[in-house]
Amino acid sequence: MQIATTRDVLRNAVAGLRQAGDGRIALVPTMGALHEGHLTLVRRARELADHVVASIFVNPKQFGPNEDLDAYPRQLAEDARLLEGEGVALLWAPTVAEMYPSGFATNVSVAGVSDRLCGAARPGHFDGVATVVLKLFNQVQPDIALFGEKDYQQLAVIRSMARDCDLALPEARNIIGVPTVREADGLAMSSRNRYLSPEQRAAAAALPQAMRRTIAAIEGGGDVAGALAALEAEVIAAGFSSVDYADLADAASLAPLTALGTGPARVLVAARIGGTRLIDNMAVGA
């Protein structure tokens, strides 16, 4: 596996991949601290493309002033070993100065789909996501890109950005969501799970359990507002300190729903336990 840390090396490496076979390239963007969820993305990418490029970049533009940028786990050597073991051809691991050189002044903002949920709780977060992902797409120019559905709103923002900017590599239809990978007790895999104490980790399993009960209630014709309120009460009783949101939304637009309609929907939740903010989502009526 080749590791590129500058744009010139990256361009040459990608050009070399294009010349090998028919050169179909998949990109798996990450912030490192890899777990089985990330590796599942890589495996799916290998099924869909000739070559897999992974990126590791802890993006400062998507962290707020009181968030965990400095504490976010960084383990490049271990992550590189894992990616090489999964057959990744090229790792793009730029520095902050390489990604955002002196004088960088551009911000990408995707209105509508980014306004609610995590967008409301973390102002500016999705601007940072859209900006860095557009740069990654332009740098690598992949045929397809893969993202985990755990960050469902992020996936919706990136697809919207790709459509609005008429991206060709990748086209919006080639931005692929991969189902959330979960621990044995149902907790969505996340790099932030490592922040949890053993007691918090045990309590965190209440989140997906409460979500499944809420979905069953909604699919059974129950009152949506009441089911979401019961979800919030259940996770607070289990040891979470607060719930940023618990919402039923249209699966494509993320517009809020007060009742289950004929199209696909998602229940999306963000909740805090100790100093850790966990997010999750699940399909409803699928």
Secondary structure, DSSP 8 states (H G I E B T S, - for coil): -EEE-SHHHHHHHHHHHHTSTT--EEEEEE-S---HHHHHHHHHHHHH-SEEEEEE---GGGS-TTSSTTTS---HHHHHHHHHHTT-SEEE---HHHHS-TT-------TTTTTSTHHHHSTTHHHHHHHHHHHHHHHH--SEEEEEGGGHHHHHHHHHHHHHTT--TT-GGGEEEE---B-TTS-B--GGGGGS-HHHHHHHTHHHHHHHHHHHHHHTT--HHHHHHHHHHHHHHHT--EEEEEEEEETTT--B-SS--SS-EEEEEEEEETTEEEEEEEEE--
